[in-house]
Amino acid sequence: MKRQKRLLAVTGITVLALALAACSGKDAATAPADSAPDKGDKPVTLQFLRNGGFPEFPADGGEARQVILEALGKSGIKGIDYKVTIAAGDEYTTKLNLLASSGELPDYFDIDAKTLSRFIEQGLVKPIDEYLKQTPNLVKSIPKPYWDQVTYDGKIYAVPNGTRPEAFNTPSVTSILVRQDWLDNLNLKQPTTIGELHDVLKAFVTQDPDKNGKNDTVGFGATKTIQTNQALLTQFRSIFGAFGIAPTHWMESGGQIKKGMVLPETKQALAVLQQWYKEGVIDPDFPVMERKQLEEKIVGSKVGVWEDDGYLVNPQANPVAGSLVKATPSAKLSLIAPPKGPDGKQGFPETNAAASAPLRAMSAKAQNPEKLFQFLEWMASDTENGGFNYVTYGIEGKDFTFDKASNTITQTVSYADLYKRGYSNPIRMVFIIDRRWTTPEVRSALELAGKYVIPNQLWRTVQAELDYPDLEAKLWPEYLIKIITGVWPVEKYDEFVQKYYQQGGQQIEKQANEEWKKLKK
């Protein structure tokens, strides 16, 4: 068997080199003279492969291609052309694997972490450290922990997703949503502790918060599972956070890391949740609730509190919130901070922004890496001659406006129209979170969500987790639901911890700590 490569931290030399490059203020336009072709040279056509559903995007790049190439030239970057090929989902995976097996990978392409590891083993992709030295804007837009996730044997092999510096561009956007109009109807304040939250939930169940004269409302709504593109998450994350725990995150404890679900604070949170369920302040249907059913209850004004994104505070920014307000015009949602627990702890699990969209890697046979990274640096540059707006919003004055005073982007055409003309997501080879298009209330909600996060000490998936996937996918959800609903006593949690370690958790924890210690060097 081939030795599995393990994820390592960016070496001190690499970090120093990137830092020096970022501080130098060099732009991609000041690349070494030997990489710039003479005026008469034929441009290198960079081949891109994107994973996405963009049926409107024209095969020839549309009108945007010429505009972008001209803008590149004005910024001092010449000798570049590009072609984007698009596929989606399983079709993309099949296409990527076929290209890999035939030795015809494009220059730069979308990839997930597992496939990246395999491609590195097979020598299909190459490290990009030396090219990042010429991309200060790209480097500074991506936090070091994200670079760590794409570093193998001390070398960086992919470009993860970045984020703009504004506080509302936080990767973590989730907290507790509450029906503010119900609070107002009952003259209640927004809860700040788990005790206050309990009292609000009880009032929402017993005091007719919607004033319809019926006993038809529930307190805390949730689903049976929370599946994201990153992981299977735990319900009632804010309550675990009140005890300083994120069950599926790696938490530092006693000089090592352990999954939050095996720490004693998890048992304390389960005791609270079991009591709440017994009292009826948690929706009794949550163990069988799908996301669609929860949304139906939200739109039907049956749920007073649930965990969701800050976008819902603006009905125009979210279809569920929009449907709620259409059905109940007086409805108003507020995002509140996760409640404090008995020791003053609070928080929501940190979101892994590096995994929220595809990683992007460079083929080992890329025809001109220097030109490729000049292009990527231009895309990441939000300067007068930079290309960030071109590849995100289109042409200023035609496709969007920018109000500098309020730092607000207003899109004036649809994304479908942008795609049709060759702009925006299909050509975003560098993905940087930018929410300047949001309203002030959404910005405030997102800033609040990003303020109270419980970090994950290790985002790396170790081999043992792949060998024993049922520990988080089946064993933990079974004990979680059966303990909360009172089918099993809280003391049964100790049995879960024992089974976790006996059924593979010991190996998982050992491998995770080995990786964690490497990252801390």
C-alpha positions as CSV (number, residue, x, y, z in Angstrom):
1,M,0.0,0.0,0.0
2,K,1.2,3.5,-0.7
3,R,2.0,5.5,2.3
4,Q,-0.8,7.9,2.9
5,K,0.5,11.5,3.0
6,R,-0.3,13.4,6.0
7,L,-1.3,17.0,6.2
8,L,1.3,19.2,7.8
9,A,1.5,22.8,8.7
10,V,3.1,25.3,6.3
11,T,6.8,25.2,7.2
12,G,8.4,28.2,8.8
13,I,10.3,28.9,5.6
14,T,7.1,28.9,3.5
15,V,5.2,31.1,6.0
16,L,8.1,33.6,6.1
17,A,8.3,33.6,2.3
18,L,4.5,34.3,2.0
19,A,4.6,36.9,4.7
20,L,7.5,38.7,3.0
21,A,5.7,38.6,-0.3
22,A,2.5,40.0,1.2
23,C,4.4,42.8,2.9
24,S,6.4,43.7,-0.2
25,G,3.3,45.2,-1.9
26,K,4.3,43.6,-5.2
27,D,1.5,43.1,-7.6
28,A,1.1,40.3,-10.2
29,A,1.8,42.9,-12.8
30,T,5.4,43.2,-11.5
31,A,6.2,39.5,-12.3
32,P,9.8,38.8,-13.4
33,A,10.6,40.1,-16.8
34,D,11.6,36.7,-18.1
35,S,8.0,35.5,-17.6
36,A,6.5,38.3,-19.7
37,P,6.2,37.5,-23.4
38,D,7.2,39.9,-26.2
39,K,4.4,41.9,-27.7
40,G,4.1,39.6,-30.7
41,D,4.0,36.3,-28.7
42,K,1.0,34.1,-29.0
43,P,-1.0,34.2,-25.7
44,V,-1.0,31.1,-23.5
45,T,-4.6,29.8,-23.3
46,L,-5.2,28.6,-19.7
47,Q,-7.6,25.7,-19.4
48,F,-10.0,25.8,-16.5
49,L,-12.4,23.1,-15.3
50,R,-15.3,24.2,-13.0
51,N,-17.8,22.2,-11.0
52,G,-21.1,24.0,-11.1
53,G,-24.5,24.4,-12.6
54,F,-24.0,27.3,-15.0
55,P,-25.9,26.4,-18.2
56,E,-26.0,30.0,-19.4
57,F,-22.2,30.3,-19.6
58,P,-21.1,30.4,-23.3
59,A,-18.4,28.0,-24.4
60,D,-16.4,30.8,-25.9
61,G,-16.4,32.9,-22.7
62,G,-18.9,35.4,-24.0
63,E,-18.4,39.1,-24.1
64,A,-16.7,39.1,-20.8
65,R,-13.7,37.3,-22.1
66,Q,-12.5,40.1,-24.3
67,V,-13.3,42.7,-21.6
68,I,-11.3,40.8,-19.0
69,L,-8.4,40.2,-21.4
70,E,-8.3,43.9,-22.1
71,A,-8.4,44.7,-18.4
72,L,-5.6,42.3,-17.8
73,G,-3.5,44.1,-20.4
74,K,-4.2,47.5,-18.9
75,S,-3.0,46.1,-15.5
76,G,0.3,45.1,-17.2
77,I,-0.5,41.4,-17.5
78,K,-0.2,40.3,-21.1
79,G,0.1,37.1,-23.0
80,I,-2.9,35.3,-21.4
81,D,-6.1,33.9,-22.8
82,Y,-8.5,31.4,-21.1
83,K,-11.1,28.7,-21.7
84,V,-13.6,27.5,-19.1
85,T,-15.2,24.0,-19.3
86,I,-18.1,23.4,-16.9
87,A,-19.7,20.2,-15.6
88,A,-21.8,19.6,-12.4
89,G,-22.0,17.0,-9.7
90,D,-21.4,13.4,-10.7
91,E,-20.7,14.4,-14.3
92,Y,-17.9,16.6,-13.1
93,T,-16.4,13.9,-11.0
94,T,-16.5,11.5,-13.9
95,K,-15.0,14.0,-16.3
96,L,-12.2,14.9,-13.9
97,N,-11.3,11.3,-13.3
98,L,-11.3,10.5,-17.0
99,L,-9.0,13.5,-17.7
100,A,-6.7,12.4,-14.9
101,S,-6.5,8.8,-16.2
102,S,-5.8,10.0,-19.7
103,G,-3.1,12.4,-18.6
104,E,-5.1,15.4,-19.9
105,L,-6.0,17.4,-16.8
106,P,-6.6,21.1,-17.4
107,D,-4.2,23.7,-16.0
108,Y,-6.4,24.5,-13.0
109,F,-9.5,22.8,-11.7
110,D,-12.0,22.4,-8.8
111,I,-11.3,19.5,-6.5
112,D,-12.4,18.1,-3.1
113,A,-10.0,17.3,-0.2
114,K,-10.1,13.5,-0.7
115,T,-9.5,13.6,-4.4
116,L,-6.7,16.1,-3.9
117,S,-4.9,13.7,-1.5
118,R,-5.3,10.9,-4.2
119,F,-4.0,13.2,-7.0
120,I,-1.0,14.1,-4.9
121,E,-0.2,10.4,-4.3
122,Q,-0.4,9.9,-8.1
123,G,1.7,12.9,-9.0
124,L,-1.1,14.5,-10.9
125,V,-0.9,17.9,-9.2
126,K,2.1,20.0,-8.2
127,P,3.0,22.2,-5.2
128,I,2.2,25.9,-5.7
129,D,4.4,27.5,-2.9
130,E,6.9,29.2,-5.3
131,Y,4.1,30.8,-7.3
132,L,2.3,32.1,-4.2
133,K,5.4,34.3,-3.5
134,Q,4.1,36.5,-6.4
135,T,0.5,36.7,-5.2
136,P,0.4,38.9,-2.0
137,N,-3.3,39.8,-2.4
138,L,-4.3,36.1,-2.9
139,V,-2.2,35.0,0.1
140,K,-3.5,37.6,2.5
141,S,-7.1,36.9,1.7
142,I,-6.8,33.3,2.9
143,P,-6.1,32.7,6.6
144,K,-3.3,30.4,7.5
145,P,-5.5,27.6,9.0
146,Y,-7.0,27.3,5.5
147,W,-3.6,26.9,3.9
148,D,-2.8,24.2,6.5
149,Q,-5.7,22.1,5.2
150,V,-4.2,21.9,1.7
151,T,-0.6,21.4,2.8
152,Y,0.9,17.9,2.4
153,D,4.5,17.0,3.5
154,G,5.2,20.7,4.0
155,K,4.0,21.8,0.5
156,I,0.8,23.6,-0.5
157,Y,-1.1,21.9,-3.2
158,A,-4.3,23.8,-3.7
159,V,-6.0,27.2,-3.3
160,P,-8.7,27.2,-0.6
161,N,-11.4,29.8,-0.2
162,G,-10.7,33.2,1.2
163,T,-12.6,36.0,2.8
164,R,-12.7,39.8,2.7
165,P,-11.7,41.6,6.0
166,E,-15.1,43.0,7.0
167,A,-16.6,41.5,10.1
168,F,-19.8,40.6,8.2
169,N,-17.8,38.3,5.9
170,T,-17.3,35.8,8.7
171,P,-17.5,32.2,7.5
172,S,-19.8,31.4,10.5
173,V,-23.3,32.8,9.9
174,T,-25.5,30.7,12.2
175,S,-26.9,31.4,15.7
176,I,-30.4,31.3,17.2
177,L,-33.3,32.8,15.4
178,V,-36.3,34.0,17.4
179,R,-39.8,35.3,16.4
180,Q,-39.3,38.9,17.6
181,D,-42.9,39.7,17.1
182,W,-43.8,36.9,19.5
183,L,-41.4,38.3,22.1
184,D,-43.1,41.7,21.6
185,N,-46.6,40.2,21.9
186,L,-45.7,38.7,25.3
187,N,-43.6,41.7,26.5
188,L,-40.5,39.5,26.7
189,K,-36.9,40.4,26.3
190,Q,-34.4,38.6,24.1
191,P,-32.9,35.8,26.2
192,T,-29.2,35.9,27.0
193,T,-28.8,32.8,29.2
194,I,-30.1,29.2,28.9
195,G,-32.4,29.9,31.9
196,E,-33.9,32.9,30.1
197,L,-34.2,30.9,26.9
198,H,-36.1,28.2,28.7
199,D,-38.6,30.7,30.0
200,V,-39.1,32.2,26.6
201,L,-39.6,28.7,25.1
202,K,-42.1,27.9,27.8
203,A,-44.0,31.1,27.1
204,F,-44.1,30.4,23.4
205,V,-45.7,27.1,24.1
206,T,-48.2,28.1,26.7
207,Q,-49.1,31.8,26.3
208,D,-50.4,31.9,22.7
209,P,-47.6,34.1,21.3
210,D,-49.3,34.6,17.9
211,K,-52.5,35.6,19.5
212,N,-54.7,33.3,17.4
213,G,-56.5,31.8,20.4
214,K,-55.1,28.3,19.7
215,N,-52.7,26.1,21.5
216,D,-50.7,25.4,18.3
217,T,-47.2,26.7,18.8
218,V,-43.9,25.0,19.7
219,G,-40.8,26.4,21.3
220,F,-37.5,25.1,20.0
221,G,-37.7,23.6,16.5
222,A,-35.1,21.3,15.1
223,T,-34.6,18.5,12.6
224,K,-33.5,14.9,13.1
225,T,-30.2,15.5,11.4
226,I,-28.2,18.5,10.1
227,Q,-26.3,17.5,7.0
228,T,-24.1,20.1,5.4
229,N,-21.5,19.9,2.6
230,Q,-18.9,19.7,5.3
231,A,-20.2,17.3,8.0
232,L,-23.1,15.8,9.9
233,L,-23.8,18.4,12.6
234,T,-25.5,18.1,16.0
235,Q,-28.9,19.6,16.8
236,F,-29.2,22.2,19.5
237,R,-25.6,23.4,19.0
238,S,-26.2,26.6,20.9
239,I,-27.1,24.6,24.1
240,F,-24.0,22.5,23.8
241,G,-22.1,25.8,23.3
242,A,-23.5,27.1,26.6
243,F,-21.3,24.4,28.2
244,G,-18.3,25.3,25.9
245,I,-18.8,22.2,23.7
246,A,-19.1,21.6,19.9
247,P,-19.8,17.9,19.8
248,T,-18.4,17.1,16.4
249,H,-15.4,19.5,16.7
250,W,-12.0,18.7,18.1
251,M,-11.6,20.4,21.5
252,E,-8.4,20.9,23.4
253,S,-8.5,19.2,26.8
254,G,-5.6,18.4,29.0
255,G,-2.9,19.0,26.5
256,Q,-4.5,17.0,23.7
257,I,-7.5,17.1,21.5
258,K,-10.7,15.1,21.9
259,K,-14.1,15.1,20.1
260,G,-16.5,17.4,22.0
261,M,-19.0,14.5,22.2
262,V,-16.8,12.5,24.6
263,L,-16.2,15.4,27.0
264,P,-18.1,15.5,30.3
265,E,-19.7,18.9,29.5
266,T,-21.7,17.1,26.7
267,K,-23.4,15.1,29.4
268,Q,-24.4,18.3,31.2
269,A,-25.9,19.7,28.0
270,L,-27.8,16.5,27.4
271,A,-29.3,16.7,30.9
272,V,-30.7,20.2,30.1
273,L,-32.1,19.1,26.8
274,Q,-33.7,16.0,28.2
275,Q,-35.5,18.2,30.9
276,W,-36.6,20.7,28.3
277,Y,-38.0,17.9,26.0
278,K,-39.8,16.4,29.0
279,E,-41.4,19.8,29.8
280,G,-42.5,20.2,26.1
281,V,-40.5,23.3,25.3
282,I,-38.7,21.4,22.5
283,D,-40.7,20.4,19.4
284,P,-41.7,16.8,20.2
285,D,-41.5,16.0,16.4
286,F,-37.8,16.9,16.0
287,P,-36.6,13.2,16.0
288,V,-38.5,12.6,12.8
289,M,-38.3,16.1,11.3
290,E,-36.8,16.7,7.9
291,R,-35.6,20.2,6.9
292,K,-38.5,20.7,4.6
293,Q,-41.0,19.9,7.3
294,L,-39.3,22.3,9.7
295,E,-39.4,25.1,7.1
296,E,-43.2,24.4,6.6
297,K,-43.7,24.9,10.4
298,I,-41.6,28.1,10.3
299,V,-43.6,29.5,7.4
300,G,-46.8,28.4,9.1
301,S,-45.9,30.3,12.3
302,K,-45.7,27.2,14.4
303,V,-42.1,27.6,15.6
304,G,-40.7,30.3,17.9
305,V,-37.0,29.5,18.1
306,W,-34.6,27.5,15.9
307,E,-31.0,27.6,14.8
308,D,-30.3,29.1,11.3
309,D,-28.5,31.7,9.3
310,G,-28.4,35.5,9.8
311,Y,-29.8,36.0,6.3
312,L,-33.3,35.2,7.5
313,V,-33.6,38.6,9.3
314,N,-34.2,40.1,5.8
315,P,-37.2,38.5,4.1
316,Q,-35.8,39.6,0.7
317,A,-32.6,37.7,1.3
318,N,-34.1,34.3,2.1
319,P,-37.0,32.4,0.6
320,V,-38.1,30.8,3.9
321,A,-38.2,34.2,5.6
322,G,-39.9,35.7,2.6
323,S,-42.6,33.0,2.6
324,L,-43.2,33.6,6.4
325,V,-43.7,37.3,6.0
326,K,-46.0,36.7,3.0
327,A,-48.1,34.4,5.1
328,T,-47.9,36.5,8.2
329,P,-47.0,40.2,7.4
330,S,-46.4,41.1,11.0
331,A,-43.8,38.4,11.5
332,K,-40.3,39.5,12.3
333,L,-37.2,37.5,12.9
334,S,-34.2,38.4,15.1
335,L,-30.8,36.6,15.3
336,I,-29.6,36.6,18.9
337,A,-26.3,35.5,20.5
338,P,-26.1,31.9,21.6
339,P,-27.2,31.7,25.3
340,K,-24.7,31.7,28.2
341,G,-24.4,28.6,30.3
342,P,-23.9,28.3,34.1
343,D,-20.2,29.2,33.7
344,G,-20.8,32.1,31.3
345,K,-19.7,30.1,28.3
346,Q,-21.5,30.5,24.9
347,G,-20.9,29.8,21.3
348,F,-21.6,28.1,18.0
349,P,-19.4,25.6,16.2
350,E,-16.9,27.4,13.8
351,T,-17.7,26.9,10.1
352,N,-14.9,25.6,7.9
353,A,-14.8,28.2,5.1
354,A,-12.1,26.3,3.3
355,A,-14.6,23.5,2.7
356,S,-17.6,25.7,1.9
357,A,-16.8,25.6,-1.9
358,P,-14.4,23.5,-4.0
359,L,-10.6,23.7,-3.5
360,R,-8.7,24.4,-6.7
361,A,-5.5,22.7,-7.8
362,M,-2.9,23.0,-10.6
363,S,-2.1,20.2,-12.9
364,A,1.5,18.8,-12.7
365,K,1.5,19.5,-16.5
366,A,0.2,23.1,-16.3
367,Q,1.6,24.8,-19.3
368,N,2.6,28.1,-17.7
369,P,2.2,28.3,-13.9
370,E,3.6,31.8,-13.7
371,K,0.9,33.1,-16.0
372,L,-1.8,31.2,-14.2
373,F,-0.8,32.7,-10.9
374,Q,-0.6,36.2,-12.4
375,F,-4.2,35.7,-13.5
376,L,-5.2,34.4,-10.0
377,E,-3.5,37.3,-8.3
378,W,-5.4,39.8,-10.5
379,M,-8.7,38.1,-9.7
380,A,-7.9,38.4,-6.0
381,S,-7.0,42.1,-6.2
382,D,-9.6,44.6,-5.2
383,T,-7.6,47.6,-6.5
384,E,-8.1,50.1,-9.4
385,N,-6.5,47.7,-11.9
386,G,-7.5,44.5,-10.1
387,G,-10.0,42.0,-11.4
388,F,-12.0,41.1,-8.3
389,N,-15.1,43.0,-9.3
390,Y,-15.0,41.8,-12.9
391,V,-15.0,38.1,-11.9
392,T,-17.6,38.7,-9.1
393,Y,-20.0,41.4,-10.2
394,G,-19.3,42.3,-13.8
395,I,-18.9,45.9,-15.0
396,E,-19.4,48.8,-12.6
397,G,-22.1,51.1,-13.8
398,K,-23.6,48.5,-16.0
399,D,-24.0,45.4,-13.8
400,F,-23.5,46.8,-10.3
401,T,-22.9,50.1,-8.4
402,F,-20.6,50.6,-5.5
403,D,-21.3,53.1,-2.7
404,K,-18.0,53.8,-1.0
405,A,-19.5,55.6,2.0
406,S,-21.6,52.6,3.0
407,N,-19.3,50.0,1.4
408,T,-22.2,48.6,-0.4
409,I,-22.4,46.7,-3.7
410,T,-25.8,46.8,-5.5
411,Q,-26.2,44.3,-8.2
412,T,-28.4,45.7,-11.0
413,V,-28.7,42.5,-13.2
414,S,-29.4,38.9,-12.4
415,Y,-26.7,36.3,-11.9
416,A,-28.2,34.4,-14.8
417,D,-27.5,37.4,-17.0
418,L,-24.0,37.7,-15.7
419,Y,-23.4,34.0,-16.5
420,K,-24.8,34.4,-19.9
421,R,-22.4,37.1,-20.7
422,G,-19.4,35.3,-19.2
423,Y,-19.0,37.0,-15.8
424,S,-19.2,36.0,-12.1
425,N,-19.1,32.5,-10.7
426,P,-18.2,30.4,-13.7
427,I,-14.9,32.4,-14.0
428,R,-14.2,32.9,-10.2
429,M,-11.1,30.8,-10.1
430,V,-10.4,32.5,-6.7
431,F,-13.4,32.4,-4.3
432,I,-13.3,35.1,-1.7
433,I,-16.3,35.7,0.6
434,D,-17.8,39.1,-0.1
435,R,-21.1,40.2,1.4
436,R,-21.1,43.9,0.6
437,W,-24.4,43.4,-1.2
438,T,-26.2,42.6,2.1
439,T,-28.4,45.0,4.0
440,P,-27.4,46.7,7.3
441,E,-29.7,44.3,9.3
442,V,-28.1,41.2,7.7
443,R,-24.6,42.6,8.2
444,S,-25.4,43.1,12.0
445,A,-26.7,39.6,12.2
446,L,-23.7,38.0,10.5
447,E,-21.3,40.0,12.6
448,L,-23.1,38.7,15.7
449,A,-22.9,35.1,14.5
450,G,-19.2,35.4,13.8
451,K,-18.5,36.9,17.2
452,Y,-19.4,33.7,19.2
453,V,-17.7,30.8,17.6
454,I,-16.2,27.6,19.1
455,P,-13.1,26.8,17.1
456,N,-12.2,23.4,15.8
457,Q,-8.7,22.4,16.7
458,L,-8.3,20.1,13.7
459,W,-10.1,20.3,10.4
460,R,-8.1,17.4,8.9
461,T,-10.0,14.2,8.4
462,V,-7.7,11.4,9.6
463,Q,-7.7,7.9,8.0
464,A,-9.3,6.3,11.1
465,E,-12.4,8.5,10.7
466,L,-12.9,7.1,7.2
467,D,-12.4,3.6,8.6
468,Y,-15.0,4.1,11.4
469,P,-17.6,6.6,9.9
470,D,-20.5,5.2,11.9
471,L,-19.3,6.7,15.2
472,E,-20.4,10.1,14.2
473,A,-22.9,9.2,11.5
474,K,-24.9,6.6,13.6
475,L,-23.7,6.0,17.1
476,W,-23.6,9.6,18.3
477,P,-27.0,10.6,16.7
478,E,-28.6,7.5,18.3
479,Y,-27.5,8.3,21.8
480,L,-28.2,12.0,21.3
481,I,-31.8,11.6,20.3
482,K,-32.7,8.7,22.7
483,I,-31.2,10.6,25.7
484,I,-32.9,13.9,24.8
485,T,-36.3,12.3,24.3
486,G,-35.9,10.3,27.6
487,V,-35.9,6.9,26.0
488,W,-32.6,6.4,27.7
489,P,-31.5,8.1,31.0
490,V,-28.7,10.7,30.9
491,E,-26.4,8.1,32.6
492,K,-26.5,6.1,29.4
493,Y,-24.1,8.7,27.9
494,D,-21.2,7.0,29.8
495,E,-22.0,3.9,27.7
496,F,-21.7,6.0,24.5
497,V,-18.2,7.2,25.5
498,Q,-17.1,3.7,26.2
499,K,-18.5,2.4,22.9
500,Y,-16.9,5.3,21.0
501,Y,-13.4,4.4,22.1
502,Q,-14.0,0.6,21.8
503,Q,-15.4,0.9,18.3
504,G,-12.6,3.0,16.7
505,G,-12.5,6.2,18.6
506,Q,-9.2,5.4,20.3
507,Q,-7.5,5.1,16.9
508,I,-9.2,8.3,15.6
509,E,-8.1,10.2,18.6
510,K,-4.5,8.9,18.4
511,Q,-4.2,9.9,14.7
512,A,-5.8,13.2,15.3
513,N,-3.4,14.1,18.0
514,E,-0.5,13.2,15.9
515,E,-1.7,15.6,13.2
516,W,-2.5,18.3,15.7
517,K,1.0,18.2,17.2
518,K,2.5,18.6,13.8
519,L,0.4,21.7,13.1
520,K,1.5,23.2,16.4
521,K,5.2,22.9,15.6
